[in-house]
């Protein structure tokens, strides 16, 4: 096995399997990270992003600006370099973390001179979502002139992080986390580069890929760590042995980032679909990633009122009770309250009838918001109000033989509205029966007795 240093290779990747041709020198050692040494030099060498590489292959003529959107370690910087090199364009890399408008202007000055002699510049901006509006706007004129071809890289959703004027000039290419097959192929390439096969059994190799969680760069960091341990070739390590030497990659999750919204959306829609097991999975993903359980509970309480509603009117009470339980117990003991709530909400009957009714009532109130209530349902605390017939003809419903007076409570000039249409599920079945009974009584008391079979 090689020592902690790595042999420098003059190599060329070729074909999809990444075969390496080159000369090895025992006297030359590279201190470059393995991720840099193994960086693909052509689209054919890129692993795990077939849709993106196909789209980029169509752009090898050098036209069109793009933004590469994806999680860390999926190849955004590599793809940008390849795009420029294969198009024969001058490659300039910037970081939105360190560079500002002044740095952009210096790049533009050189790019304009090159453009005048027929040379286009490919400007790669890493973390482009960190540019503010003024910095993003500074890119627009040079993009219009065509002297700059922009390739941005971002881990944030461009729809939210880039302004509309810039986004309209870019094609968004979405990169996916690398799957296990792609990560194992990267592992094989790393072993070829190192000149040795890591002492891992097949289960441990798969476990190593899982530790990387879709991040190729992190996988290569893990490989470097294992290689530096100078492990004996036998016996082969199993997953438990591997865990002794390495730690799993922290989950790709930020409370204000895409994954935050993606996972809560997945949880919400799994609950709505009554998929209990999927909902528990997304809940576990969020809790393991460090999401604030209070945020999850707030969203679950909203779900109870909006998506379950009166089909199971106890849902909101159970959500509040789970919230109280968590506040008293804290994590991790209180997490079981969240799990039980998720199970209840997923298996409860669903109805958004109350939500729809509320929206309809708001719409009518906006359109008819100046109408006075009918006088018979207004109080008359003063003699003047009594003279104006406030409260005249009011019927006290509990005194009615049916407990229902059928009196009109809408404004006199507004025809009776029907906002609430209960679903034929859960407790709303009972509510529907009550409403139908009162509708029949309303007709009887308004128009006289009639044959109830009609």
C-alpha positions, 0 to 999 in steps of 0.5 A: 500500500502507498504511504500517505502521499500520493503519486502524481499522474499525468493522466487523461480520463477517457470514456464513461468508465474513466480509464486512466492512461499516463505515466507514474513517477515514484519520485513525484508526490502530489499534495493536491486533494484527491477530489482535485486530482480526479476532477473530470476533464471532459463531459464524458468523464462526468459521473452521475449527471446524465441529463445535465451533461447531455444539455451541456453537450448541446452547448459546446459551441460556446453559446448560452449562459447557465446556472448550475443548481444542486447540492454540494459535491455534485460537480458544479465547478467541474462542469463550469470548467469543462464548459469553458474549456471545450468551447475554447473560451477564456475561463475566469472564476469568481466567488460571490463570497469574496468578490464584489462589483469592483472585481466584476468591473475588472473582469469586464474590462479585460473581457471587452478587450478580448471580445474585440479580437474574437475571444469570449470569456466564460465567467464562473461565479460560485455561490451566485445566490450570495450576490445582491441585486446590485451585483446581479444587475451589473451582469446584465449589460455584459450579457446583453453584449455577448462578451461574457458567457456566465455560468453560475453555481448555487445550492439555493433555488434560483427562483428565489435567489436570483432576480427575474432580469438575470434569471430570464437570461439563464438556463437552469440546469438542476444537478442531483445528489449522486446515487450509490452507483455513481459514488461507487464508480468514483470510489473505483476511480480513486482506488486506481489513482491511489494504486490500491484497493481499500480493505473494505468488504462489499457491505462496507463499500456501500456503507462508505457511499451512504456516508457521503450522502450524495456528495462526491467530494466528501466521498473522496475526503473519506477515501483519503482519510482511510488511505492515511490510516494505512490499514492492513489489507486483511481482514476486510473491514465491515460497516461497523469497523468502518464507522470506527474510523469515519463519521457520516457526512452531516445532512445537507439541511439548512433551516432557511434553505431549499431542503427545509422547505422541500422536507416540510412540503413532503411531510405535509403532502404525505399527511394529506395523502394519508400515507402514514409511513412516508409522513413518519419518514419525512418527520424523521428526516427533519428531526435528524437534520436538526429542524426545530420541533416547534416549527414542525408542530406549528405546521402540523397544527395548521394542517389539522385545521386546514386539511382535516378540519371538522372531519375530525374536529379533535385534530387541533386539540391533539396537535396542541396537546402534542405541542404541550407535551413536547414543551414539557419533555423536550427532545428527544423524549418529546419527539414521540409526541410528534410521531404520534401526532403525525400518525393520527393526522395521517390516518384521520379523515380529511376535509378542507370544507371549512377552509374553503368556506372561510375563503368564500366568506372572506371574498363575499365580505370584501365584495359586500362589506358595507351592508348592515345586519338586519335590524331584528338581530341587533341589540336595542340598548337605548330608546332611540334604537328601539324606535328605529326597530332595532331588535324588533321581531327577534326570536330567541331560538331556545324558546322555539319548539324546534330550538331553531327559529329559521330567522334570516341573519344575512343583510336584507339586501344580500341573498342567502349564501351557502359557503360551507359544504361539508365533506361526506367523511368523518364527523362532517357526515353528522354535520351534513345531517344537521344542516340538511335538517335545518334547511328543511325547517327553514323552508317549513317556517318560511313557507308553511308546512309542506310534504317533506317527501318533496 
